[in-house]
Amino acid sequence: MANAPMKLLAEWSFEPAKIHHGYSKETLYIGLGNKDGNYKFEKRPVSEDMIEKFTGGRGFGLKLLWDAVTEKTKWDDPENEIVIAGGPFCGITQYPGAGKCYSVFLSPATKQTYNSNAGGYFAPFLKFSGFDALELQGKADRPVVVFIDGDNNKVQIFESTLEDINAYAVSEELHEYFAKDEADKRTISVVSSGIGARTSYWAGMNFSFYDVRRKAVRLKQAGRGG
């Protein structure tokens, strides 16, 4: 159960960038495993040229994925990335759909570059933490939970104690684990693949948000491309 203490494997602190005209001009890179078995954390700069040519979440995702892989990279190679990015309107409540983000990756379903969008709260929380995009790369040597703590400006990697990997169970347990109290559950968003990822190339990613009225965790799906 997630309520059992999870072992902290790695921690990294950062200074959050200020958002100007919809961009923080920094991305967050997390490497989950490499040849020496260590985790890697980096803040990477976003240039004005990148903003001009690759405006928005899908454009950023394609650019970052292009830089991460080669023409020989397969979908199940460690260098394949999952890039999650919101655009310049991300988190601005005056615009419909401002909670959405794009996930970009090499697809297990098509074996080619693919992108899929989802709602929920993850993209705005990532932006408020000071990042225009998240790059997740590598294969961990064990099940892990990555926690981006935008309040205390740190990223932590825990060894997972989750037993039920159903997406709803994972989301509910991690909201419970990381929230200080009931009200704080709305400040948490979980991204998970769920049990479908073990049995199908068509499984997507689930982006959670806490429904205050229903007092329950709900999910939005990035369901295209596997």
N, C-alpha and C positions, 0 to 999 in steps of 0.2 A: 504494500500500500504506500501511496505517496506521503501519507501522514507520518510514516516512519522516517527518521532522519536520513537524509541522503548524504553520502560522502562527497565532500568538496574535492574535486580533482585539479582544478585550475581556477585562477582569478586574475583579472586584469582591470585596471582602473583607467579612466579616460577623462579628458576635459571636454565637455560638450561644446560643439560649435553653435554659434548663433545663426538663426534662420533669417535670410534676407531675400526678399522677392521670391519666396517659395523654396529656396535652396539653402542647405547648410554648407554645401560644397565639400562634403566629406562622406565617404562610405565606410561601412564596417566590414572588415574581412575576418572570418573565423575559419581556421584550418583545424579540422577534427582529427587529423592523423597524418603523419608523414613517416619517412624512413626511420627517424629516430624516436618515433612514438610520442612526440611532444605535441601539445596544442599551440596554435599560433594565433595571435591577435594583432590586428593592424587597423589604424585609421588611414584611409587612402584619399588623396585629394581629388576633387572634381574640378576640371578646368573650365574656363569660359567657352572654349571650343567644344568641349563635350556637351555642355548645356545647349549651345547653339545648334549642334548637329543631331543630338540624341534627346531632344526634349521629352520629358515625361517618363513614367515608370517602365513602359515597354522598351523605349529607346535606351534607357540606362541599362536595363537588363541585358539587352542584346549586345551592347558595347562591352559590358563587363564580362559576359560569357565568352565573347569573341577573344578577349584578351587572355582568358583563363585556359582555353582549350586549343587543340590543334586539329588539323584535318584527319588525324588518325584517332582522336579521342572517341571512345564508345560511351554509351549512356551509363554503363556500370563501371567505368574506370574511375579511380579516385580523383582525377583532375576535373571530372565533370562537376559543375557547380549548380546549386540552386541559388538563383539571384532573386531577391524580393525587393521591389522598388515601388514607391509611390511617386506621383508627379508633383509639380509645383503647387497644385491646389490641395494636396493631401492634408487633411486635418482642418481645412477651413470650412466652418460650418455653414457659411452662406451658400455653398455650392452643393447640389445633389451629387451623391456618389463620392464625396470627398474622403470616405473611409476606404476606398478601394485601392488595390495595388496589383501589380503584375508579378507573376512568378515566371522566370525564364530558365530554360534548362535544355539539355539533350534528352529527348523523350524515349522512354523504354517502349512506348507504343509505336512510334514512327521511326525511331533511330535517327531523327533529325532534330534541328532546333525547334523548340515549341514554346508557346507562352500561354498563360492562363490567368484570368483575373478573379479576384475574390474580394468580398467586403469584410465586415468585422472591424475590430479596433487595432489590429496589429500595425498596419501601415502608419496611422497617425501617431501611435505610441513610439514607433521607430523614429519618425520624423521629430517628435518632441524630444527624443533622447539625443538628437543632434546628427542624425544620419539620413542621407537621401536614399540609401540602399543597403541591403545586407547581402554579403557573399558568403555562402556556406560551402566548404569544399573539404574533400577527404573522407576517409572511412575511419570511424572510431573503433577501437579494439574491444569495445563493450557498449551496452546500451547506456546512453547519456541523455541528460537534460541540459540544454543551454538556456541560461537565464540572463536576459539583458535588462539590467536594473537602471532605468532612466532616472530614478529619484536619487540614487546614491552614486551614479556615474561609474558603474562597474559591470563587467561581464563575468559570469561564473559558469563553470561546467561541473555538473554533479553526476555521480554514478546513479543511474535510475534504479528505483526500488519499485517501479510500477509492475503490477502483476497482470492486470487486465489492460490490454492495449487497444480495446475498442475506443474509437475517437472520442465518444462522449465521456467514457470513464476517464480517459487520460486528461481531457480538458477539465472535467469537474474536480478531479483530484489535485491537479496543479493549481487551479484557481484557489482551492482550499489551502494548499500547502504554502503558497507565496503571499496570499492576502493576509493583512493584519487582522481584519475583522470582516463582517458581512458587507459593510459599505465599501471596503477596499477591493472587493472582488471585481468591481467594474473597472478597476485600473489595471487588470491583468488581461492579457490575450495570449492564447496558446495556439501554436501551429503544430499540427500532428498529421500523420498519414493514416493511422488507424489500422485495423486488422486486414482490410482489403489489400493493403500493399504487400502482404505476405502471399496472397493467392492470385493476384491479377495485375497485369501491366496497366490496367485502366484506372486503378485507384488514384484518387487525387489527394490534395492536401486540404485540411480543415482549419479554418481560422475562427477562433472563438471570440465571443463577447458575452458579458454578463447582462442578462435581461433583468433589470431592477423590478419591473412590475410582476414578472412571473417568478422572480427569485430563482432563476435557473440559468445554466450555461446554454447558449445556443451557438450553432455553427454555420459558417458560410464556407462554400467549397470553391477551390480552384480545381475544377474537375476535368479540364481538357489536357490530353497528352500523356496522362499517366503519372 
